[in-house]
């Protein structure tokens, strides 16, 4: 519908140009150029949003398996990915092929994580909805702080892809670049971009079999392994831990919270980026603060008045510092 009205608008512009004086004709190219640029921008944003909306169904409602490579902090990690969707039941298994043995297995919302050091941990993927954050890209075009635009087309792992850029509009968050398979919208590669557009992290499929149902043995939970259950994060409407970030950066909202003994965990998100705030007891006399960066992850810690506040997130350093400095009790 929008394109129909825009086509009429451009036609009227063309007809009007024929009836103007020579002086007006001399003035018109700048104005008409601006109109065409505006139209092009609208088309680009609409098309980008259409592509982003395809990501969720492409990830959830397909059978597939492949090899995923992640590059961050100069390290390369390789994982085998198996995914099945049958009768509204979603199952997935991710197995590390490099580094210490570890894997994550999911059956709908039940998740079990296994590694050689901590054994097996089970939990329910609930209110924070962080299990598959790539599905959040579907709303990126409509989120405060971001804009989505189409870029070029490229070939990834023998698939033709459309590149979509999600640009951060301020310095509080990072941007993204996505390579989406042209037929399904499946994300073949995702880059995390810093404030200057440089790549901080990237993950990409080096091989992928779309439509292939994995074997049952590649999706099953580990047998004869005990695992302990951990507390899930509760939605903000279900718990009041007594602490809040008083003035988070624009677009960030409290999504979930958890209290455990004397500690509190707050989870904030702008729809794409997630920031965790931990509040713990500390010696009354301790005061100070520290900051640390590891790849795309920034950490800010502050000690004061018998509390230690630690903020962790894949966001710029100034963002975690802002969170830490304005976190306070609600009473």
N, C-alpha and C positions, 0 to 999 in steps of 0.2 A: 504494500500500500504506500509506504513512504517513497519507494522508487517511482511509483506512478506520479505522485505529486511533484517530485523533483524533475521528472522528464517534462511535465507541463511547464514548470518554472523556467527551465532552460529554453524551451520553445518560445515562450513569451519574451525572454531576453533577446533571442535572435530576431523575432519580429520587430521588437521595439528598436533594435539597432538600425533597421532599415529606414525608420521614420525620423531619425535624429539629424541635426545639422552636422556639418563637417567638424565644427569645434567639439560637439559632444562626442563624435566618433573618436576624436583624438583622446578624449578623457576616458573612454569606456574600457579599453583593454585592461587597465588596472582593476577596475571594479568587477569586470566579467571574470578576470583571472581569479579574484578572490572568491567569487561565487562558485566557480568550478572547483577550486581547492576545497571549499567547504563541502561541496557535494561529494568529492572524492574521499574526503575524510569520513563522511557519514557512511559511504559505501564500505570503506575499509573497516570501520568499527563494527558494522552489522555483520560483515563476512567473518571477521575475527570472532565475534561472539557465537556465530553459528558453528564454527570449528570447535571452539572451547566446550560448547554444550554436548559435543559428541564424545568427549573423553570419558565421562562417567559410565555410560552404557558400553563403550568399547572395552573398558577395563573389567566391568562387572559381569556382563552378559555374554561373554565369549569364552570358549575353551582355547587355551594356548599353552605353550611351553617354550622356553628359550634360555639363553645365557645373557645375563645382565652384568655390565661392567660399570663400576663406580670409580671415579678419579677425584681425589680430594687430598689436599695437603701433601701433594707429591706422591701419594700412595695409590695403588691400584688394587681394587678388590673385585673378585669375580664371584657371581652367584648363579645358581640354577633356579629357575622360576617355573612352577607348575600351577596352573589355574584351571578350575572346572566350575561350570555353572549348569546345574540340572534341576528342574522342578523347583525353581526359586531357591535352591540351596547353593551357596557359594563356598567353595573350598580352595585353599591356596597353601602352597609350601614353598619356602625360600631356603635354599641350602648354600652355605658359604663353601666355595671351592678353593679359597685361598685363606691363609692365616689360620688361627685356631678353629677347631671344629665347632660349628654352631648352626642352628636352624630355627626357623619360625614357621609354625603350622597353624592354620586357621580353619575352623568349620563354622560358617556364619559368623557369630560374634564371639565365639569361644576361641581364645588364642593361647598357644603354648609356645614358650621360648626356651630353647635348650642351648647351653654352652658348657664347655669343659670345666670352667671354674665354679660357676654357681649352680650347676645342675639344671633342673627344669622348673620353670615358673609359669603358672597359668593365671589368666585373668580374663575379664570380659571387656571387649572393646565397646565402650558405651558413650557417655556424654561428650567426651572430648573429641570423638570422631577423628582420631589421628591415625588410625590404622592405615588408611589409604588417602593421604592428603592430596594426591594428584586429582582426585575427584573434585576438590575445591576449585580447581582451575575453571570449572564450568561457569562459575559466577564471577570470575576475575574481571570481566569487562564492566561489571556493575558495582565493584567495590571502591570505596573511597581510598584514594592514594595510589591507584593503578589505572593504566589505560592499556588496551590491547590493540595490536595492529598486525596486519598480515605483512610478511616479508617475502622472501623468495621461495623457490621449491628446490629440494635437494634429495639425493638418494642416500638412504641409510639401510645397511644390512640387506641390500637388494630390494628395498621397498621405496617407492616414490612417496615423498613426504611434502607437506605444506608447513613452512616455518611460521610460527606465530610468536610475536614478541609481546611480553607483558612488562611494561615499563613502570618503574616506580616514579611517582610524581613529586616525591620529596626525599629527604635524606634519612627518614626514619626506618626505611625498609629496603630490601633488595628486590631486584627484578628477575625475570625469567625469560628464557628462550626455549620454545618447544618445537619439536619436529613431529608432526602428526601424520600417520599413514593415510594416504589419500582416500582409500576406499572406506575405512572404518573409523578414522579419527584416533586410532590407537597411538599413544605416545611412545615413539621409538627412541627419543632422546630428550632429556631435559637438562638445561644448564641453569645454574644459579648465578646471577650477575651482581657484582658489587655496585657501589654508588656511581662508579665511572663507566659501568658497562662491561668491565672485565670479568671473565669467567672465574668463579670461586670454586665451584664444584660442577661435575657433570656425571650423569648416568645415562647409559645407552645400551640397547640390545645389539649384540654382535651377531646373533642369530635368533630367529623367532619363527615358530610354526603356529600361525593363526588358524583357528578352527580345529586344532588337534586336541582330542580329549586325553589327558594324561592317564597313565596306568594307575590303578588303585593303590599300588604299593608306593607310588610317588606322592600320594596325598595323605596317607594314613598317619595317625598320631603314633609316636614311639611306643612300642610295646614294653611291658614290664619295667616302666620307669615311673617312679613316684614324682609328683611335682607339687609344690606348695602354691596356694592361691594368694595373690596379693590384692589389696583393696583397690577397687576401681575409682577413678575420679568421678565425683558426683556433679551433676549440672548445677549451675549457680542458684537455680530456684529451689534446690533441694538441701542446701547447706549454707550456713553463714559462719565462716571460720573466725569472724571478728577482725579481719584485716582486709584492706583494700589498697589498690594503687589509686591515689587521690586524683591524679591528673595524668593518665597515660597518653602517649602520643595519639594524634587524631586517627580514628579508625579502629583502634584496639579496644576490645571489650572483654570483660570477664566471661569465660566460657565454662569453667569448671573449677572445683575447689576440693581440698581434702585436708582433714585434720587427723593427726596421728600423735598422741601423747602431747608433748609441748610444742610440736612442730606443725606448720601449716604450709600447704602447697597451693598456690594460685596459678591458674592457667589462663593466659590472655591470648587473643588472636585478632587479627584484622581480616580474617578469612583465608589468608594464605600463609602468613608468618605466625609462628607460635612462640610465646615467651613464657617461661616458667619462673615463678617467684617463690623462693623458699624462705620461711621465717623460722628461726630456731633460737633457743636460749643461748646466751654467751655470758662470760664473766662480766659483772657490772662495770668493772674498771676499764675494760677494753674499749678503745675507740680508734677509728681509722677506716680506711677503705683500700681496695685493690682492684685491679682490672687485668684481664688476661684474654688473649685471642688465640684460638687454634683453628686455622682454616677459616671457614665461614661462621664458626661459633664464637660468640663473644660472651664473656663472663664478667660480672661486676659484683663485688661484695662490699658490705659496709657493716661495721660494728658500732653500736651505740646503745646506751641505756639498757644494757643487759640483753640485747637481741643482735643476732647476726642475720642480715638480709642478703641473700644470694640470688642473682638474676642470671638466667642462662637462655640464650636464644640464637637462632640463625638470623640475626639482624645486625645492623651496624653498632659500633661501640657506643655511640651517643644514645642509642635507643635503650640498651640495657642500663646505662647510667641513669637515664631519666626515670626508668621504672624503679630502680633502687632508691633514688633520692626522695621519691614522693610516696613510698609505701608506708602506711601508718595504720594503727589500730582504729577501728570504727567507733570505739567507745572511749 
